Amino acid sequence: MNQGQGRPPIDVREFEDYVRRAEARFAADAHPETAQLFALYRELRLRFERDLGADSRDAIVSRAAALMLIQCRAESRDAHDPPG
């Protein structure tokens, strides 16, 4: 059985909520790597919107996936380089 089998697809509003929160968090993150990744994300966002349609589910899911990658990198970095 596939992992997602038997469950309804995630509502696009959940992706939209995640995207809004993540964009705000990463826009405020002063770490140079995060700032660089977020700048690249902004370029990708325009491409997703152009290629997939600004209001499409595919565009919002693509944005969420790109933001999740930034989040994973930031969490990995923080785990290896704790403040102090």
C-alpha positions, 0 to 999 in steps of 0.5 A: 500500500502506498503511503498516501493511499486511503487518505484524501489529498491535502487541501491547497489551503494547507499549502497556502498557509505553510507558504505564507508562514515560511515566506515570512520566516525566511524573509526575516532570517538574517543568515547569509545562506538562508538569505541567498536561498530565499532570493533564489526561491523568489526567482523560482516563485516567478517561474512557477507562477509563469509556467504553472499559473499564479493561482494553480495548485501546482504552483503553490505546491511547487512553492511549498516544496522549494520552501521545505528545502530551505527549511531542511537546510536551515534546520540541518545547519542549526543542528550542526552549528548551535548558537553560542 
